[in-house]
Amino acid sequence: MSKEFDKRVDDFFRTYQDRGMKKWQGFMLSDFTSKADKIDKERAKVYEKRSR
């Protein structure tokens, strides 16, 4: 059984084509946009000086 498994693994990696960063792009994009939105909201806050 071990030899059969090794053969399957070897066959898989022989024909496997990694998509590189494309597979992570959606994940990174959603994280980046949510963080950017949070930063934009923080920057949009208006603080008024209190009068004494």
Biopython code that builds the backbone (N, CA, C, O; Angstrom):
import numpy as np
from Bio.PDB.StructureBuilder import StructureBuilder

atoms = [
    (1, "MET", "N", (0.826, -1.199, 0.000)),
    (1, "MET", "CA", (0.000, 0.000, 0.000)),
    (1, "MET", "C", (0.862, 1.251, 0.000)),
    (1, "MET", "O", (0.505, 2.236, -0.646)),
    (2, "SER", "N", (1.956, 1.241, 0.688)),
    (2, "SER", "CA", (2.829, 2.401, 0.762)),
    (2, "SER", "C", (3.397, 2.760, -0.605)),
    (2, "SER", "O", (3.522, 3.939, -0.938)),
    (3, "LYS", "N", (3.743, 1.742, -1.402)),
    (3, "LYS", "CA", (4.280, 2.005, -2.739)),
    (3, "LYS", "C", (3.214, 2.615, -3.637)),
    (3, "LYS", "O", (3.505, 3.497, -4.445)),
    (4, "GLU", "N", (1.983, 2.146, -3.494)),
    (4, "GLU", "CA", (0.886, 2.692, -4.293)),
    (4, "GLU", "C", (0.643, 4.154, -3.919)),
    (4, "GLU", "O", (0.444, 4.999, -4.791)),
    (5, "PHE", "N", (0.661, 4.440, -2.648)),
    (5, "PHE", "CA", (0.486, 5.821, -2.181)),
    (5, "PHE", "C", (1.617, 6.709, -2.697)),
    (5, "PHE", "O", (1.367, 7.810, -3.187)),
    (6, "ASP", "N", (2.851, 6.238, -2.590)),
    (6, "ASP", "CA", (4.000, 6.995, -3.083)),
    (6, "ASP", "C", (3.867, 7.279, -4.574)),
    (6, "ASP", "O", (4.198, 8.371, -5.037)),
    (7, "LYS", "N", (3.384, 6.294, -5.323)),
    (7, "LYS", "CA", (3.202, 6.477, -6.773)),
    (7, "LYS", "C", (2.144, 7.548, -7.045)),
    (7, "LYS", "O", (2.320, 8.390, -7.926)),
    (8, "ARG", "N", (1.044, 7.511, -6.285)),
    (8, "ARG", "CA", (-0.005, 8.512, -6.466)),
    (8, "ARG", "C", (0.510, 9.916, -6.162)),
    (8, "ARG", "O", (0.221, 10.868, -6.888)),
    (9, "VAL", "N", (1.273, 10.029, -5.084)),
    (9, "VAL", "CA", (1.828, 11.326, -4.712)),
    (9, "VAL", "C", (2.790, 11.817, -5.790)),
    (9, "VAL", "O", (2.745, 12.980, -6.190)),
    (10, "ASP", "N", (3.649, 10.932, -6.250)),
    (10, "ASP", "CA", (4.593, 11.297, -7.312)),
    (10, "ASP", "C", (3.866, 11.730, -8.576)),
    (10, "ASP", "O", (4.236, 12.730, -9.192)),
    (11, "ASP", "N", (2.828, 10.982, -8.971)),
    (11, "ASP", "CA", (2.045, 11.337, -10.159)),
    (11, "ASP", "C", (1.362, 12.686, -9.991)),
    (11, "ASP", "O", (1.313, 13.490, -10.922)),
    (12, "PHE", "N", (0.838, 12.924, -8.801)),
    (12, "PHE", "CA", (0.153, 14.194, -8.546)),
    (12, "PHE", "C", (1.108, 15.377, -8.724)),
    (12, "PHE", "O", (0.799, 16.329, -9.440)),
    (13, "PHE", "N", (2.255, 15.309, -8.075)),
    (13, "PHE", "CA", (3.179, 16.434, -8.131)),
    (13, "PHE", "C", (3.891, 16.559, -9.470)),
    (13, "PHE", "O", (4.397, 17.630, -9.805)),
    (14, "ARG", "N", (3.936, 15.495, -10.227)),
    (14, "ARG", "CA", (4.531, 15.555, -11.556)),
    (14, "ARG", "C", (3.640, 16.377, -12.497)),
    (14, "ARG", "O", (4.144, 17.081, -13.372)),
    (15, "THR", "N", (2.321, 16.288, -12.318)),
    (15, "THR", "CA", (1.395, 16.980, -13.224)),
    (15, "THR", "C", (0.786, 18.244, -12.604)),
    (15, "THR", "O", (0.078, 18.985, -13.285)),
    (16, "TYR", "N", (1.057, 18.494, -11.321)),
    (16, "TYR", "CA", (0.458, 19.638, -10.621)),
    (16, "TYR", "C", (1.049, 20.949, -11.107)),
    (16, "TYR", "O", (2.267, 21.081, -11.223)),
    (17, "GLN", "N", (0.187, 21.920, -11.391)),
    (17, "GLN", "CA", (0.644, 23.254, -11.777)),
    (17, "GLN", "C", (0.103, 24.250, -10.768)),
    (17, "GLN", "O", (-1.105, 24.471, -10.680)),
    (18, "ASP", "N", (0.995, 24.837, -10.021)),
    (18, "ASP", "CA", (0.622, 25.813, -8.999)),
    (18, "ASP", "C", (0.180, 27.103, -9.680)),
    (18, "ASP", "O", (0.802, 27.549, -10.644)),
    (19, "ARG", "N", (-0.891, 27.696, -9.174)),
    (19, "ARG", "CA", (-1.387, 28.955, -9.732)),
    (19, "ARG", "C", (-0.660, 30.158, -9.142)),
    (19, "ARG", "O", (-0.961, 31.299, -9.493)),
    (20, "GLY", "N", (0.278, 29.914, -8.265)),
    (20, "GLY", "CA", (1.058, 31.002, -7.694)),
    (20, "GLY", "C", (0.196, 31.924, -6.854)),
    (20, "GLY", "O", (-0.664, 31.461, -6.105)),
    (21, "MET", "N", (0.414, 33.202, -6.967)),
    (21, "MET", "CA", (-0.286, 34.190, -6.151)),
    (21, "MET", "C", (-1.758, 34.324, -6.533)),
    (21, "MET", "O", (-2.541, 34.863, -5.751)),
    (22, "LYS", "N", (-2.145, 33.859, -7.685)),
    (22, "LYS", "CA", (-3.541, 33.981, -8.103)),
    (22, "LYS", "C", (-4.492, 33.358, -7.100)),
    (22, "LYS", "O", (-5.578, 33.887, -6.865)),
    (23, "LYS", "N", (-4.101, 32.243, -6.506)),
    (23, "LYS", "CA", (-4.999, 31.559, -5.578)),
    (23, "LYS", "C", (-5.155, 32.332, -4.274)),
    (23, "LYS", "O", (-6.146, 32.141, -3.568)),
    (24, "TRP", "N", (-4.205, 33.197, -3.936)),
    (24, "TRP", "CA", (-4.267, 33.974, -2.703)),
    (24, "TRP", "C", (-4.830, 35.365, -2.938)),
    (24, "TRP", "O", (-5.172, 36.059, -1.980)),
    (25, "GLN", "N", (-4.930, 35.780, -4.174)),
    (25, "GLN", "CA", (-5.305, 37.151, -4.494)),
    (25, "GLN", "C", (-6.645, 37.553, -3.894)),
    (25, "GLN", "O", (-6.754, 38.643, -3.333)),
    (26, "GLY", "N", (-7.650, 36.724, -3.993)),
    (26, "GLY", "CA", (-8.962, 37.050, -3.435)),
    (26, "GLY", "C", (-8.922, 37.188, -1.931)),
    (26, "GLY", "O", (-9.546, 38.088, -1.367)),
    (27, "PHE", "N", (-8.198, 36.311, -1.283)),
    (27, "PHE", "CA", (-8.080, 36.367, 0.172)),
    (27, "PHE", "C", (-7.370, 37.642, 0.602)),
    (27, "PHE", "O", (-7.831, 38.341, 1.504)),
    (28, "MET", "N", (-6.262, 37.941, -0.034)),
    (28, "MET", "CA", (-5.491, 39.122, 0.337)),
    (28, "MET", "C", (-6.264, 40.392, 0.005)),
    (28, "MET", "O", (-6.215, 41.365, 0.758)),
    (29, "LEU", "N", (-6.962, 40.388, -1.097)),
    (29, "LEU", "CA", (-7.716, 41.563, -1.497)),
    (29, "LEU", "C", (-8.812, 41.871, -0.482)),
    (29, "LEU", "O", (-9.003, 43.033, -0.123)),
    (30, "SER", "N", (-9.528, 40.866, -0.017)),
    (30, "SER", "CA", (-10.605, 41.115, 0.935)),
    (30, "SER", "C", (-10.049, 41.602, 2.272)),
    (30, "SER", "O", (-10.634, 42.482, 2.904)),
    (31, "ASP", "N", (-8.928, 41.036, 2.701)),
    (31, "ASP", "CA", (-8.301, 41.501, 3.942)),
    (31, "ASP", "C", (-7.812, 42.934, 3.795)),
    (31, "ASP", "O", (-7.982, 43.754, 4.698)),
    (32, "PHE", "N", (-7.212, 43.228, 2.666)),
    (32, "PHE", "CA", (-6.690, 44.575, 2.443)),
    (32, "PHE", "C", (-7.812, 45.603, 2.406)),
    (32, "PHE", "O", (-7.704, 46.662, 3.025)),
    (33, "THR", "N", (-8.894, 45.298, 1.684)),
    (33, "THR", "CA", (-9.976, 46.277, 1.569)),
    (33, "THR", "C", (-10.687, 46.484, 2.902)),
    (33, "THR", "O", (-11.094, 47.604, 3.210)),
    (34, "SER", "N", (-10.843, 45.433, 3.694)),
    (34, "SER", "CA", (-11.493, 45.627, 4.992)),
    (34, "SER", "C", (-10.615, 46.472, 5.911)),
    (34, "SER", "O", (-11.126, 47.317, 6.646)),
    (35, "LYS", "N", (-9.310, 46.257, 5.879)),
    (35, "LYS", "CA", (-8.389, 47.059, 6.684)),
    (35, "LYS", "C", (-8.356, 48.502, 6.173)),
    (35, "LYS", "O", (-8.332, 49.439, 6.971)),
    (36, "ALA", "N", (-8.355, 48.683, 4.860)),
    (36, "ALA", "CA", (-8.345, 50.024, 4.275)),
    (36, "ALA", "C", (-9.630, 50.776, 4.625)),
    (36, "ALA", "O", (-9.588, 51.975, 4.901)),
    (37, "ASP", "N", (-10.763, 50.084, 4.616)),
    (37, "ASP", "CA", (-12.024, 50.718, 5.000)),
    (37, "ASP", "C", (-11.988, 51.164, 6.455)),
    (37, "ASP", "O", (-12.464, 52.248, 6.791)),
    (38, "LYS", "N", (-11.427, 50.329, 7.311)),
    (38, "LYS", "CA", (-11.317, 50.668, 8.731)),
    (38, "LYS", "C", (-10.434, 51.906, 8.920)),
    (38, "LYS", "O", (-10.761, 52.794, 9.707)),
    (39, "ILE", "N", (-9.329, 51.955, 8.203)),
    (39, "ILE", "CA", (-8.426, 53.112, 8.290)),
    (39, "ILE", "C", (-9.123, 54.368, 7.776)),
    (39, "ILE", "O", (-9.007, 55.438, 8.375)),
    (40, "ASP", "N", (-9.844, 54.236, 6.668)),
    (40, "ASP", "CA", (-10.570, 55.391, 6.116)),
    (40, "ASP", "C", (-11.598, 55.937, 7.103)),
    (40, "ASP", "O", (-11.745, 57.151, 7.237)),
    (41, "LYS", "N", (-12.306, 55.051, 7.791)),
    (41, "LYS", "CA", (-13.297, 55.492, 8.777)),
    (41, "LYS", "C", (-12.630, 56.223, 9.931)),
    (41, "LYS", "O", (-13.145, 57.229, 10.420)),
    (42, "GLU", "N", (-11.476, 55.711, 10.368)),
    (42, "GLU", "CA", (-10.739, 56.377, 11.447)),
    (42, "GLU", "C", (-10.280, 57.770, 11.015)),
    (42, "GLU", "O", (-10.361, 58.723, 11.791)),
    (43, "ARG", "N", (-9.806, 57.885, 9.798)),
    (43, "ARG", "CA", (-9.325, 59.172, 9.291)),
    (43, "ARG", "C", (-10.465, 60.157, 9.058)),
    (43, "ARG", "O", (-10.255, 61.369, 9.099)),
    (44, "ALA", "N", (-11.661, 59.648, 8.816)),
    (44, "ALA", "CA", (-12.807, 60.509, 8.524)),
    (44, "ALA", "C", (-13.424, 61.113, 9.785)),
    (44, "ALA", "O", (-14.240, 62.030, 9.696)),
    (45, "LYS", "N", (-13.042, 60.606, 10.954)),
    (45, "LYS", "CA", (-13.594, 61.138, 12.192)),
    (45, "LYS", "C", (-13.169, 62.592, 12.372)),
    (45, "LYS", "O", (-12.026, 62.966, 12.109)),
    (46, "VAL", "N", (-14.114, 63.387, 12.823)),
    (46, "VAL", "CA", (-13.832, 64.799, 13.069)),
    (46, "VAL", "C", (-13.905, 65.018, 14.571)),
    (46, "VAL", "O", (-14.921, 64.743, 15.209)),
    (47, "TYR", "N", (-12.823, 65.509, 15.112)),
    (47, "TYR", "CA", (-12.762, 65.796, 16.541)),
    (47, "TYR", "C", (-12.872, 67.313, 16.722)),
    (47, "TYR", "O", (-12.090, 68.084, 16.166)),
    (48, "GLU", "N", (-13.846, 67.706, 17.502)),
    (48, "GLU", "CA", (-14.036, 69.129, 17.746)),
    (48, "GLU", "C", (-13.394, 69.504, 19.074)),
    (48, "GLU", "O", (-13.461, 68.767, 20.057)),
    (49, "LYS", "N", (-12.784, 70.654, 19.064)),
    (49, "LYS", "CA", (-12.162, 71.145, 20.278)),
    (49, "LYS", "C", (-13.230, 71.601, 21.234)),
    (49, "LYS", "O", (-14.137, 72.341, 20.851)),
    (50, "ARG", "N", (-13.137, 71.174, 22.464)),
    (50, "ARG", "CA", (-14.116, 71.564, 23.467)),
    (50, "ARG", "C", (-13.807, 72.969, 23.982)),
    (50, "ARG", "O", (-12.653, 73.338, 24.198)),
    (51, "SER", "N", (-14.859, 73.723, 24.166)),
    (51, "SER", "CA", (-14.642, 75.047, 24.755)),
    (51, "SER", "C", (-14.765, 74.918, 26.260)),
    (51, "SER", "O", (-15.546, 74.111, 26.764)),
    (52, "ARG", "N", (-13.983, 75.723, 26.977)),
    (52, "ARG", "CA", (-13.986, 75.623, 28.443)),
    (52, "ARG", "C", (-14.882, 76.635, 29.067)),
    (52, "ARG", "O", (-14.999, 76.685, 30.291)),
]
sb = StructureBuilder()
sb.init_structure("model")
sb.init_model(0)
sb.init_chain("A")
sb.init_seg("    ")
for serial, (resi, resn, name, xyz) in enumerate(atoms, 1):
    if name == "N":
        sb.init_residue(resn, " ", resi, " ")
    sb.init_atom(name, np.array(xyz, "f"), 0.0, 1.0, " ", f" {name:<3s}", serial, name[0])
structure = sb.get_structure()
